[in-house]
Amino acid sequence: MDWQQCAREVAEKKAGRRWPTTYPEKVKLQRYLYSRGFQSEDIRAVFENISL
């Protein structure tokens, strides 16, 4: 299973069409992904691959 892709899908579902642009919004989404059991490397990959 590709955990980075799974984390991205969960993040997209949570964030909707609007990706977080401010630091507090990013931290909130990161905390949400951590609470769902994703590892930091998978979460980091989600935020590296989004275009802001």
All heavy atoms as atom14 arrays in JSON, in Angstrom:
{
  "sequence": "MDWQQCAREVAEKKAGRRWPTTYPEKVKLQRYLYSRGFQSEDIRAVFENISL",
  "atom14_mask": [
    [1, 1, 1, 1, 1, 1, 1, 1, 0, 0, 0, 0, 0, 0],
    [1, 1, 1, 1, 1, 1, 1, 1, 0, 0, 0, 0, 0, 0],
    [1, 1, 1, 1, 1, 1, 1, 1, 1, 1, 1, 1, 1, 1],
    [1, 1, 1, 1, 1, 1, 1, 1, 1, 0, 0, 0, 0, 0],
    [1, 1, 1, 1, 1, 1, 1, 1, 1, 0, 0, 0, 0, 0],
    [1, 1, 1, 1, 1, 1, 0, 0, 0, 0, 0, 0, 0, 0],
    [1, 1, 1, 1, 1, 0, 0, 0, 0, 0, 0, 0, 0, 0],
    [1, 1, 1, 1, 1, 1, 1, 1, 1, 1, 1, 0, 0, 0],
    [1, 1, 1, 1, 1, 1, 1, 1, 1, 0, 0, 0, 0, 0],
    [1, 1, 1, 1, 1, 1, 1, 0, 0, 0, 0, 0, 0, 0],
    [1, 1, 1, 1, 1, 0, 0, 0, 0, 0, 0, 0, 0, 0],
    [1, 1, 1, 1, 1, 1, 1, 1, 1, 0, 0, 0, 0, 0],
    [1, 1, 1, 1, 1, 1, 1, 1, 1, 0, 0, 0, 0, 0],
    [1, 1, 1, 1, 1, 1, 1, 1, 1, 0, 0, 0, 0, 0],
    [1, 1, 1, 1, 1, 0, 0, 0, 0, 0, 0, 0, 0, 0],
    [1, 1, 1, 1, 0, 0, 0, 0, 0, 0, 0, 0, 0, 0],
    [1, 1, 1, 1, 1, 1, 1, 1, 1, 1, 1, 0, 0, 0],
    [1, 1, 1, 1, 1, 1, 1, 1, 1, 1, 1, 0, 0, 0],
    [1, 1, 1, 1, 1, 1, 1, 1, 1, 1, 1, 1, 1, 1],
    [1, 1, 1, 1, 1, 1, 1, 0, 0, 0, 0, 0, 0, 0],
    [1, 1, 1, 1, 1, 1, 1, 0, 0, 0, 0, 0, 0, 0],
    [1, 1, 1, 1, 1, 1, 1, 0, 0, 0, 0, 0, 0, 0],
    [1, 1, 1, 1, 1, 1, 1, 1, 1, 1, 1, 1, 0, 0],
    [1, 1, 1, 1, 1, 1, 1, 0, 0, 0, 0, 0, 0, 0],
    [1, 1, 1, 1, 1, 1, 1, 1, 1, 0, 0, 0, 0, 0],
    [1, 1, 1, 1, 1, 1, 1, 1, 1, 0, 0, 0, 0, 0],
    [1, 1, 1, 1, 1, 1, 1, 0, 0, 0, 0, 0, 0, 0],
    [1, 1, 1, 1, 1, 1, 1, 1, 1, 0, 0, 0, 0, 0],
    [1, 1, 1, 1, 1, 1, 1, 1, 0, 0, 0, 0, 0, 0],
    [1, 1, 1, 1, 1, 1, 1, 1, 1, 0, 0, 0, 0, 0],
    [1, 1, 1, 1, 1, 1, 1, 1, 1, 1, 1, 0, 0, 0],
    [1, 1, 1, 1, 1, 1, 1, 1, 1, 1, 1, 1, 0, 0],
    [1, 1, 1, 1, 1, 1, 1, 1, 0, 0, 0, 0, 0, 0],
    [1, 1, 1, 1, 1, 1, 1, 1, 1, 1, 1, 1, 0, 0],
    [1, 1, 1, 1, 1, 1, 0, 0, 0, 0, 0, 0, 0, 0],
    [1, 1, 1, 1, 1, 1, 1, 1, 1, 1, 1, 0, 0, 0],
    [1, 1, 1, 1, 0, 0, 0, 0, 0, 0, 0, 0, 0, 0],
    [1, 1, 1, 1, 1, 1, 1, 1, 1, 1, 1, 0, 0, 0],
    [1, 1, 1, 1, 1, 1, 1, 1, 1, 0, 0, 0, 0, 0],
    [1, 1, 1, 1, 1, 1, 0, 0, 0, 0, 0, 0, 0, 0],
    [1, 1, 1, 1, 1, 1, 1, 1, 1, 0, 0, 0, 0, 0],
    [1, 1, 1, 1, 1, 1, 1, 1, 0, 0, 0, 0, 0, 0],
    [1, 1, 1, 1, 1, 1, 1, 1, 0, 0, 0, 0, 0, 0],
    [1, 1, 1, 1, 1, 1, 1, 1, 1, 1, 1, 0, 0, 0],
    [1, 1, 1, 1, 1, 0, 0, 0, 0, 0, 0, 0, 0, 0],
    [1, 1, 1, 1, 1, 1, 1, 0, 0, 0, 0, 0, 0, 0],
    [1, 1, 1, 1, 1, 1, 1, 1, 1, 1, 1, 0, 0, 0],
    [1, 1, 1, 1, 1, 1, 1, 1, 1, 0, 0, 0, 0, 0],
    [1, 1, 1, 1, 1, 1, 1, 1, 0, 0, 0, 0, 0, 0],
    [1, 1, 1, 1, 1, 1, 1, 1, 0, 0, 0, 0, 0, 0],
    [1, 1, 1, 1, 1, 1, 0, 0, 0, 0, 0, 0, 0, 0],
    [1, 1, 1, 1, 1, 1, 1, 1, 0, 0, 0, 0, 0, 0]
  ],
  "atom14_positions": [
    [[0.84, -1.19, 0.0], [0.0, 0.0, 0.0], [0.88, 1.24, 0.0], [1.86, 1.31, 0.72], [-0.9, -0.01, 1.23], [-1.76, 1.23, 1.37], [-2.89, 1.13, 2.74], [-4.36, 0.75, 1.85], [0.0, 0.0, 0.0], [0.0, 0.0, 0.0], [0.0, 0.0, 0.0], [0.0, 0.0, 0.0], [0.0, 0.0, 0.0], [0.0, 0.0, 0.0]],
    [[0.53, 2.22, -0.8], [1.28, 3.47, -0.9], [0.73, 4.44, 0.15], [-0.32, 5.05, -0.04], [1.15, 4.04, -2.3], [1.99, 5.28, -2.51], [2.8, 5.61, -1.61], [1.85, 5.92, -3.55], [0.0, 0.0, 0.0], [0.0, 0.0, 0.0], [0.0, 0.0, 0.0], [0.0, 0.0, 0.0], [0.0, 0.0, 0.0], [0.0, 0.0, 0.0]],
    [[1.44, 4.57, 1.26], [0.96, 5.39, 2.38], [0.95, 6.87, 2.04], [0.11, 7.62, 2.54], [1.79, 5.11, 3.62], [1.51, 3.75, 4.16], [2.34, 2.66, 4.1], [0.31, 3.3, 4.8], [1.72, 1.58, 4.67], [0.48, 1.94, 5.1], [-0.88, 3.93, 5.15], [-0.49, 1.19, 5.74], [-1.86, 3.17, 5.78], [-1.67, 1.83, 6.07]],
    [[1.87, 7.32, 1.2], [1.9, 8.73, 0.83], [0.66, 9.09, 0.02], [0.06, 10.14, 0.23], [3.17, 9.06, 0.06], [4.4, 9.01, 0.92], [5.67, 9.32, 0.16], [5.65, 9.57, -1.03], [6.79, 9.3, 0.87], [0.0, 0.0, 0.0], [0.0, 0.0, 0.0], [0.0, 0.0, 0.0], [0.0, 0.0, 0.0], [0.0, 0.0, 0.0]],
    [[0.28, 8.23, -0.89], [-0.92, 8.47, -1.69], [-2.16, 8.44, -0.8], [-3.06, 9.26, -0.95], [-1.03, 7.43, -2.81], [-2.26, 7.59, -3.67], [-2.29, 8.91, -4.43], [-1.25, 9.45, -4.77], [-3.47, 9.42, -4.69], [0.0, 0.0, 0.0], [0.0, 0.0, 0.0], [0.0, 0.0, 0.0], [0.0, 0.0, 0.0], [0.0, 0.0, 0.0]],
    [[-2.19, 7.5, 0.12], [-3.32, 7.4, 1.04], [-3.42, 8.66, 1.9], [-4.52, 9.2, 2.11], [-3.16, 6.16, 1.91], [-4.59, 5.8, 2.93], [0.0, 0.0, 0.0], [0.0, 0.0, 0.0], [0.0, 0.0, 0.0], [0.0, 0.0, 0.0], [0.0, 0.0, 0.0], [0.0, 0.0, 0.0], [0.0, 0.0, 0.0], [0.0, 0.0, 0.0]],
    [[-2.28, 9.15, 2.39], [-2.27, 10.38, 3.2], [-2.75, 11.56, 2.37], [-3.49, 12.42, 2.87], [-0.87, 10.64, 3.74], [0.0, 0.0, 0.0], [0.0, 0.0, 0.0], [0.0, 0.0, 0.0], [0.0, 0.0, 0.0], [0.0, 0.0, 0.0], [0.0, 0.0, 0.0], [0.0, 0.0, 0.0], [0.0, 0.0, 0.0], [0.0, 0.0, 0.0]],
    [[-2.35, 11.6, 1.13], [-2.79, 12.7, 0.25], [-4.3, 12.66, 0.05], [-4.96, 13.69, 0.08], [-2.07, 12.63, -1.09], [-2.46, 13.75, -2.02], [-1.65, 13.75, -3.3], [-2.1, 14.78, -4.2], [-1.73, 16.05, -4.15], [-0.89, 16.44, -3.23], [-2.2, 16.93, -5.01], [0.0, 0.0, 0.0], [0.0, 0.0, 0.0], [0.0, 0.0, 0.0]],
    [[-4.84, 11.48, -0.16], [-6.28, 11.35, -0.35], [-7.05, 11.78, 0.89], [-8.07, 12.47, 0.79], [-6.63, 9.91, -0.73], [-6.15, 9.53, -2.11], [-6.32, 8.07, -2.43], [-6.89, 7.33, -1.59], [-5.88, 7.65, -3.51], [0.0, 0.0, 0.0], [0.0, 0.0, 0.0], [0.0, 0.0, 0.0], [0.0, 0.0, 0.0], [0.0, 0.0, 0.0]],
    [[-6.56, 11.4, 2.07], [-7.21, 11.79, 3.32], [-7.11, 13.31, 3.49], [-8.08, 13.96, 3.89], [-6.57, 11.05, 4.52], [-7.07, 11.61, 5.84], [-6.86, 9.56, 4.42], [0.0, 0.0, 0.0], [0.0, 0.0, 0.0], [0.0, 0.0, 0.0], [0.0, 0.0, 0.0], [0.0, 0.0, 0.0], [0.0, 0.0, 0.0], [0.0, 0.0, 0.0]],
    [[-5.96, 13.88, 3.17], [-5.78, 15.33, 3.29], [-6.7, 16.07, 2.33], [-7.31, 17.09, 2.7], [-4.33, 15.72, 3.02], [0.0, 0.0, 0.0], [0.0, 0.0, 0.0], [0.0, 0.0, 0.0], [0.0, 0.0, 0.0], [0.0, 0.0, 0.0], [0.0, 0.0, 0.0], [0.0, 0.0, 0.0], [0.0, 0.0, 0.0], [0.0, 0.0, 0.0]],
    [[-6.83, 15.57, 1.11], [-7.71, 16.21, 0.14], [-9.17, 16.14, 0.59], [-9.92, 17.1, 0.43], [-7.57, 15.54, -1.23], [-6.28, 15.88, -1.93], [-6.09, 15.1, -3.22], [-6.85, 14.14, -3.47], [-5.17, 15.46, -3.97], [0.0, 0.0, 0.0], [0.0, 0.0, 0.0], [0.0, 0.0, 0.0], [0.0, 0.0, 0.0], [0.0, 0.0, 0.0]],
    [[-9.54, 15.02, 1.17], [-10.92, 14.88, 1.65], [-11.18, 15.85, 2.8], [-12.23, 16.47, 2.87], [-11.16, 13.44, 2.11], [-12.57, 13.16, 2.51], [-12.78, 11.7, 2.84], [-14.22, 11.46, 3.26], [-14.44, 10.05, 3.62], [0.0, 0.0, 0.0], [0.0, 0.0, 0.0], [0.0, 0.0, 0.0], [0.0, 0.0, 0.0], [0.0, 0.0, 0.0]],
    [[-10.21, 15.99, 3.7], [-10.36, 16.88, 4.85], [-10.34, 18.35, 4.43], [-11.15, 19.14, 4.89], [-9.24, 16.61, 5.87], [-9.25, 17.51, 7.07], [-10.42, 17.22, 7.97], [-10.31, 18.03, 9.26], [-11.51, 17.9, 10.07], [0.0, 0.0, 0.0], [0.0, 0.0, 0.0], [0.0, 0.0, 0.0], [0.0, 0.0, 0.0], [0.0, 0.0, 0.0]],
    [[-9.4, 18.71, 3.55], [-9.22, 20.11, 3.17], [-10.22, 20.56, 2.11], [-10.48, 21.75, 1.97], [-7.8, 20.33, 2.65], [0.0, 0.0, 0.0], [0.0, 0.0, 0.0], [0.0, 0.0, 0.0], [0.0, 0.0, 0.0], [0.0, 0.0, 0.0], [0.0, 0.0, 0.0], [0.0, 0.0, 0.0], [0.0, 0.0, 0.0], [0.0, 0.0, 0.0]],
    [[-10.75, 19.63, 1.35], [-11.64, 20.0, 0.27], [-10.85, 20.59, -0.88], [-9.72, 20.21, -1.14], [0.0, 0.0, 0.0], [0.0, 0.0, 0.0], [0.0, 0.0, 0.0], [0.0, 0.0, 0.0], [0.0, 0.0, 0.0], [0.0, 0.0, 0.0], [0.0, 0.0, 0.0], [0.0, 0.0, 0.0], [0.0, 0.0, 0.0], [0.0, 0.0, 0.0]],
    [[-11.43, 21.56, -1.56], [-10.76, 22.17, -2.7], [-9.74, 23.21, -2.28], [-8.92, 23.64, -3.08], [-11.77, 22.83, -3.62], [-12.65, 21.85, -4.3], [-13.62, 22.55, -5.23], [-14.22, 21.58, -6.12], [-14.04, 21.57, -7.42], [-13.32, 22.48, -7.99], [-14.6, 20.65, -8.15], [0.0, 0.0, 0.0], [0.0, 0.0, 0.0], [0.0, 0.0, 0.0]],
    [[-9.79, 23.64, -1.06], [-8.91, 24.73, -0.6], [-7.79, 24.17, 0.27], [-8.01, 23.78, 1.4], [-9.74, 25.72, 0.21], [-8.97, 26.95, 0.59], [-9.88, 27.94, 1.32], [-9.09, 28.95, 1.95], [-8.56, 28.84, 3.16], [-8.76, 27.76, 3.87], [-7.84, 29.81, 3.66], [0.0, 0.0, 0.0], [0.0, 0.0, 0.0], [0.0, 0.0, 0.0]],
    [[-6.57, 24.13, -0.29], [-5.42, 23.68, 0.48], [-5.03, 24.75, 1.5], [-5.2, 25.95, 1.25], [-4.23, 23.42, -0.43], [-4.3, 22.08, -1.09], [-4.7, 21.85, -2.36], [-4.01, 20.82, -0.51], [-4.65, 20.5, -2.62], [-4.24, 19.85, -1.5], [-3.58, 20.42, 0.75], [-4.04, 18.49, -1.27], [-3.38, 19.08, 0.97], [-3.6, 18.13, -0.02]],
    [[-4.51, 24.36, 2.63], [-4.1, 25.34, 3.64], [-2.97, 26.23, 3.12], [-2.04, 25.74, 2.47], [-3.62, 24.48, 4.81], [-3.36, 23.15, 4.24], [-4.23, 23.0, 3.03], [0.0, 0.0, 0.0], [0.0, 0.0, 0.0], [0.0, 0.0, 0.0], [0.0, 0.0, 0.0], [0.0, 0.0, 0.0], [0.0, 0.0, 0.0], [0.0, 0.0, 0.0]],
    [[-3.08, 27.51, 3.4], [-2.05, 28.44, 2.93], [-1.31, 29.1, 4.09], [-0.19, 29.56, 3.91], [-2.67, 29.54, 2.05], [-3.72, 30.17, 2.78], [-3.23, 28.94, 0.77], [0.0, 0.0, 0.0], [0.0, 0.0, 0.0], [0.0, 0.0, 0.0], [0.0, 0.0, 0.0], [0.0, 0.0, 0.0], [0.0, 0.0, 0.0], [0.0, 0.0, 0.0]],
    [[-1.92, 29.17, 5.25], [-1.24, 29.77, 6.39], [-0.65, 28.69, 7.28], [-1.06, 27.52, 7.23], [-2.23, 30.62, 7.23], [-3.22, 29.76, 7.79], [-2.88, 31.69, 6.38], [0.0, 0.0, 0.0], [0.0, 0.0, 0.0], [0.0, 0.0, 0.0], [0.0, 0.0, 0.0], [0.0, 0.0, 0.0], [0.0, 0.0, 0.0], [0.0, 0.0, 0.0]],
    [[0.3, 29.08, 8.08], [0.97, 28.13, 8.97], [-0.01, 27.42, 9.91], [0.04, 26.19, 10.02], [2.08, 28.83, 9.75], [2.83, 27.92, 10.67], [3.77, 27.01, 10.17], [2.6, 27.93, 12.04], [4.45, 26.16, 11.01], [3.28, 27.08, 12.88], [4.2, 26.19, 12.37], [4.87, 25.33, 13.2], [0.0, 0.0, 0.0], [0.0, 0.0, 0.0]],
    [[-0.91, 28.14, 10.59], [-1.85, 27.45, 11.49], [-2.75, 26.43, 10.76], [-3.04, 25.37, 11.3], [-2.69, 28.57, 12.09], [-1.85, 29.78, 11.97], [-1.05, 29.6, 10.71], [0.0, 0.0, 0.0], [0.0, 0.0, 0.0], [0.0, 0.0, 0.0], [0.0, 0.0, 0.0], [0.0, 0.0, 0.0], [0.0, 0.0, 0.0], [0.0, 0.0, 0.0]],
    [[-3.13, 26.74, 9.53], [-3.96, 25.8, 8.77], [-3.17, 24.54, 8.41], [-3.69, 23.43, 8.46], [-4.47, 26.46, 7.49], [-5.49, 27.54, 7.71], [-5.83, 28.28, 6.42], [-5.03, 28.25, 5.47], [-6.91, 28.88, 6.38], [0.0, 0.0, 0.0], [0.0, 0.0, 0.0], [0.0, 0.0, 0.0], [0.0, 0.0, 0.0], [0.0, 0.0, 0.0]],
    [[-1.9, 24.72, 8.04], [-1.06, 23.58, 7.69], [-0.83, 22.69, 8.92], [-0.9, 21.47, 8.82], [0.29, 24.06, 7.16], [0.21, 24.68, 5.79], [1.58, 25.16, 5.35], [1.5, 25.9, 4.04], [2.81, 26.43, 3.64], [0.0, 0.0, 0.0], [0.0, 0.0, 0.0], [0.0, 0.0, 0.0], [0.0, 0.0, 0.0], [0.0, 0.0, 0.0]],
    [[-0.57, 23.31, 10.05], [-0.34, 22.55, 11.28], [-1.59, 21.78, 11.67], [-1.51, 20.62, 12.09], [0.12, 23.49, 12.43], [0.13, 22.76, 13.76], [1.48, 24.07, 12.12], [0.0, 0.0, 0.0], [0.0, 0.0, 0.0], [0.0, 0.0, 0.0], [0.0, 0.0, 0.0], [0.0, 0.0, 0.0], [0.0, 0.0, 0.0], [0.0, 0.0, 0.0]],
    [[-2.74, 22.38, 11.5], [-4.0, 21.71, 11.83], [-4.19, 20.47, 10.96], [-4.57, 19.41, 11.46], [-5.16, 22.68, 11.65], [-6.48, 22.13, 12.08], [-7.57, 23.18, 11.96], [-8.91, 22.63, 12.39], [-9.97, 23.63, 12.27], [0.0, 0.0, 0.0], [0.0, 0.0, 0.0], [0.0, 0.0, 0.0], [0.0, 0.0, 0.0], [0.0, 0.0, 0.0]],
    [[-3.91, 20.59, 9.68], [-4.05, 19.44, 8.78], [-2.99, 18.38, 9.09], [-3.27, 17.19, 9.06], [-3.96, 19.89, 7.32], [-4.18, 18.81, 6.27], [-5.52, 18.1, 6.47], [-4.11, 19.4, 4.87], [0.0, 0.0, 0.0], [0.0, 0.0, 0.0], [0.0, 0.0, 0.0], [0.0, 0.0, 0.0], [0.0, 0.0, 0.0], [0.0, 0.0, 0.0]],
    [[-1.78, 18.81, 9.42], [-0.74, 17.86, 9.79], [-1.13, 17.08, 11.05], [-0.97, 15.87, 11.1], [0.59, 18.58, 10.04], [1.26, 19.05, 8.78], [2.51, 19.86, 9.05], [2.72, 20.34, 10.16], [3.33, 20.03, 8.03], [0.0, 0.0, 0.0], [0.0, 0.0, 0.0], [0.0, 0.0, 0.0], [0.0, 0.0, 0.0], [0.0, 0.0, 0.0]],
    [[-1.66, 17.79, 12.05], [-2.11, 17.12, 13.28], [-3.22, 16.11, 12.98], [-3.26, 15.04, 13.57], [-2.59, 18.14, 14.3], [-1.52, 18.49, 15.29], [-2.06, 19.32, 16.42], [-1.87, 20.71, 16.05], [-2.77, 21.66, 16.13], [-3.96, 21.42, 16.6], [-2.5, 22.89, 15.75], [0.0, 0.0, 0.0], [0.0, 0.0, 0.0], [0.0, 0.0, 0.0]],
    [[-4.11, 16.48, 12.07], [-5.19, 15.58, 11.7], [-4.62, 14.3, 11.08], [-5.05, 13.2, 11.43], [-6.13, 16.28, 10.71], [-7.25, 15.4, 10.22], [-8.36, 15.14, 11.01], [-7.19, 14.8, 8.96], [-9.38, 14.32, 10.57], [-8.2, 13.98, 8.51], [-9.3, 13.75, 9.32], [-10.31, 12.92, 8.89], [0.0, 0.0, 0.0], [0.0, 0.0, 0.0]],
    [[-3.64, 14.45, 10.2], [-3.04, 13.28, 9.57], [-2.28, 12.43, 10.59], [-2.33, 11.2, 10.53], [-2.13, 13.7, 8.41], [-2.85, 14.33, 7.22], [-1.84, 14.89, 6.22], [-3.77, 13.33, 6.54], [0.0, 0.0, 0.0], [0.0, 0.0, 0.0], [0.0, 0.0, 0.0], [0.0, 0.0, 0.0], [0.0, 0.0, 0.0], [0.0, 0.0, 0.0]],
    [[-1.58, 13.08, 11.53], [-0.91, 12.34, 12.59], [-1.93, 11.55, 13.41], [-1.69, 10.4, 13.77], [-0.16, 13.28, 13.54], [1.23, 13.64, 13.09], [1.58, 14.96, 12.88], [2.21, 12.67, 12.9], [2.85, 15.31, 12.47], [3.49, 13.01, 12.5], [3.81, 14.34, 12.29], [5.07, 14.67, 11.88], [0.0, 0.0, 0.0], [0.0, 0.0, 0.0]],
    [[-3.06, 12.14, 13.69], [-4.08, 11.46, 14.49], [-4.68, 10.27, 13.76], [-5.24, 9.38, 14.38], [-5.18, 12.45, 14.9], [-6.03, 12.75, 13.8], [0.0, 0.0, 0.0], [0.0, 0.0, 0.0], [0.0, 0.0, 0.0], [0.0, 0.0, 0.0], [0.0, 0.0, 0.0], [0.0, 0.0, 0.0], [0.0, 0.0, 0.0], [0.0, 0.0, 0.0]],
    [[-4.55, 10.27, 12.45], [-5.04, 9.15, 11.64], [-3.97, 8.07, 11.46], [-4.19, 7.09, 10.78], [-5.51, 9.63, 10.26], [-6.7, 10.55, 10.32], [-7.91, 9.79, 10.85], [-9.09, 10.61, 10.93], [-9.65, 11.01, 12.06], [-9.11, 10.69, 13.22], [-10.73, 11.73, 12.05], [0.0, 0.0, 0.0], [0.0, 0.0, 0.0], [0.0, 0.0, 0.0]],
    [[-2.8, 8.28, 12.06], [-1.77, 7.24, 12.08], [-0.72, 7.32, 11.0], [0.09, 6.4, 10.85], [0.0, 0.0, 0.0], [0.0, 0.0, 0.0], [0.0, 0.0, 0.0], [0.0, 0.0, 0.0], [0.0, 0.0, 0.0], [0.0, 0.0, 0.0], [0.0, 0.0, 0.0], [0.0, 0.0, 0.0], [0.0, 0.0, 0.0], [0.0, 0.0, 0.0]],
    [[-0.69, 8.4, 10.24], [0.33, 8.54, 9.2], [1.65, 8.98, 9.81], [1.68, 9.7, 10.8], [-0.11, 9.55, 8.14], [-1.3, 9.08, 7.34], [-2.56, 9.6, 7.59], [-1.16, 8.11, 6.37], [-3.66, 9.17, 6.87], [-2.26, 7.67, 5.65], [-3.5, 8.2, 5.9], [0.0, 0.0, 0.0], [0.0, 0.0, 0.0], [0.0, 0.0, 0.0]],
    [[2.74, 8.54, 9.2], [4.07, 8.9, 9.69], [4.49, 10.24, 9.12], [3.97, 10.7, 8.09], [5.07, 7.82, 9.31], [4.79, 6.51, 9.98], [5.81, 5.45, 9.64], [6.72, 5.67, 8.83], [5.68, 4.29, 10.25], [0.0, 0.0, 0.0], [0.0, 0.0, 0.0], [0.0, 0.0, 0.0], [0.0, 0.0, 0.0], [0.0, 0.0, 0.0]],
    [[5.47, 10.85, 9.77], [5.89, 12.2, 9.39], [6.41, 12.26, 7.95], [6.17, 13.25, 7.26], [6.95, 12.72, 10.35], [8.08, 11.88, 10.34], [0.0, 0.0, 0.0], [0.0, 0.0, 0.0], [0.0, 0.0, 0.0], [0.0, 0.0, 0.0], [0.0, 0.0, 0.0], [0.0, 0.0, 0.0], [0.0, 0.0, 0.0], [0.0, 0.0, 0.0]],
    [[7.09, 11.22, 7.47], [7.61, 11.26, 6.1], [6.47, 11.27, 5.08], [6.57, 11.91, 4.04], [8.55, 10.09, 5.84], [7.89, 8.74, 5.98], [8.87, 7.59, 5.98], [10.0, 7.79, 6.42], [8.47, 6.5, 5.54], [0.0, 0.0, 0.0], [0.0, 0.0, 0.0], [0.0, 0.0, 0.0], [0.0, 0.0, 0.0], [0.0, 0.0, 0.0]],
    [[5.38, 10.58, 5.38], [4.23, 10.57, 4.48], [3.52, 11.92, 4.48], [3.11, 12.41, 3.43], [3.25, 9.46, 4.87], [3.9, 8.08, 4.83], [4.77, 7.86, 3.97], [3.53, 7.23, 5.67], [0.0, 0.0, 0.0], [0.0, 0.0, 0.0], [0.0, 0.0, 0.0], [0.0, 0.0, 0.0], [0.0, 0.0, 0.0], [0.0, 0.0, 0.0]],
    [[3.4, 12.5, 5.64], [2.76, 13.81, 5.77], [3.6, 14.87, 5.08], [3.09, 15.73, 4.36], [2.51, 14.16, 7.25], [1.52, 13.15, 7.84], [2.02, 15.58, 7.4], [1.38, 13.22, 9.34], [0.0, 0.0, 0.0], [0.0, 0.0, 0.0], [0.0, 0.0, 0.0], [0.0, 0.0, 0.0], [0.0, 0.0, 0.0], [0.0, 0.0, 0.0]],
    [[4.91, 14.81, 5.27], [5.82, 15.76, 4.62], [5.69, 15.67, 3.1], [5.67, 16.69, 2.41], [7.25, 15.48, 5.06], [8.21, 16.59, 4.72], [9.62, 16.36, 5.28], [9.64, 15.94, 6.67], [10.05, 14.74, 7.1], [10.49, 13.83, 6.25], [10.03, 14.44, 8.38], [0.0, 0.0, 0.0], [0.0, 0.0, 0.0], [0.0, 0.0, 0.0]],
    [[5.55, 14.47, 2.58], [5.42, 14.28, 1.13], [4.14, 14.92, 0.61], [4.13, 15.47, -0.5], [5.44, 12.79, 0.8], [0.0, 0.0, 0.0], [0.0, 0.0, 0.0], [0.0, 0.0, 0.0], [0.0, 0.0, 0.0], [0.0, 0.0, 0.0], [0.0, 0.0, 0.0], [0.0, 0.0, 0.0], [0.0, 0.0, 0.0], [0.0, 0.0, 0.0]],
    [[3.08, 14.88, 1.39], [1.82, 15.51, 0.98], [2.03, 17.01, 0.78], [1.62, 17.58, -0.22], [0.71, 15.27, 2.03], [-0.51, 16.13, 1.75], [0.32, 13.81, 2.06], [0.0, 0.0, 0.0], [0.0, 0.0, 0.0], [0.0, 0.0, 0.0], [0.0, 0.0, 0.0], [0.0, 0.0, 0.0], [0.0, 0.0, 0.0], [0.0, 0.0, 0.0]],
    [[2.71, 17.65, 1.73], [2.9, 19.09, 1.67], [3.97, 19.5, 0.67], [3.96, 20.63, 0.18], [3.2, 19.66, 3.06], [1.97, 19.71, 3.91], [1.63, 18.65, 4.74], [1.13, 20.81, 3.88], [0.48, 18.69, 5.5], [-0.02, 20.86, 4.63], [-0.35, 19.8, 5.45], [0.0, 0.0, 0.0], [0.0, 0.0, 0.0], [0.0, 0.0, 0.0]],
    [[4.9, 18.62, 0.34], [5.91, 18.94, -0.67], [5.3, 18.9, -2.08], [5.76, 19.6, -2.96], [7.07, 17.95, -0.6], [7.96, 18.16, 0.6], [9.03, 17.1, 0.72], [9.03, 16.13, -0.08], [9.86, 17.22, 1.63], [0.0, 0.0, 0.0], [0.0, 0.0, 0.0], [0.0, 0.0, 0.0], [0.0, 0.0, 0.0], [0.0, 0.0, 0.0]],
    [[4.28, 18.09, -2.26], [3.71, 17.89, -3.59], [2.54, 18.79, -3.92], [2.01, 18.71, -5.02], [3.3, 16.42, -3.75], [4.48, 15.49, -3.74], [5.55, 15.86, -4.19], [4.3, 14.32, -3.22], [0.0, 0.0, 0.0], [0.0, 0.0, 0.0], [0.0, 0.0, 0.0], [0.0, 0.0, 0.0], [0.0, 0.0, 0.0], [0.0, 0.0, 0.0]],
    [[2.12, 19.63, -2.99], [1.02, 20.53, -3.3], [1.58, 21.86, -3.81], [2.66, 22.29, -3.41], [0.08, 20.78, -2.09], [0.83, 21.41, -0.92], [-0.6, 19.51, -1.67], [-0.06, 21.83, 0.22], [0.0, 0.0, 0.0], [0.0, 0.0, 0.0], [0.0, 0.0, 0.0], [0.0, 0.0, 0.0], [0.0, 0.0, 0.0], [0.0, 0.0, 0.0]],
    [[0.87, 22.47, -4.71], [1.31, 23.76, -5.24], [0.49, 24.86, -4.59], [-0.73, 24.85, -4.67], [1.15, 23.79, -6.75], [-0.19, 23.54, -7.1], [0.0, 0.0, 0.0], [0.0, 0.0, 0.0], [0.0, 0.0, 0.0], [0.0, 0.0, 0.0], [0.0, 0.0, 0.0], [0.0, 0.0, 0.0], [0.0, 0.0, 0.0], [0.0, 0.0, 0.0]],
    [[1.17, 25.76, -3.93], [0.48, 26.87, -3.24], [0.68, 28.15, -3.98], [1.64, 28.38, -4.62], [1.01, 27.01, -1.81], [0.79, 25.79, -0.92], [1.45, 26.02, 0.43], [-0.66, 25.51, -0.74], [0.0, 0.0, 0.0], [0.0, 0.0, 0.0], [0.0, 0.0, 0.0], [0.0, 0.0, 0.0], [0.0, 0.0, 0.0], [0.0, 0.0, 0.0]]
  ]
}
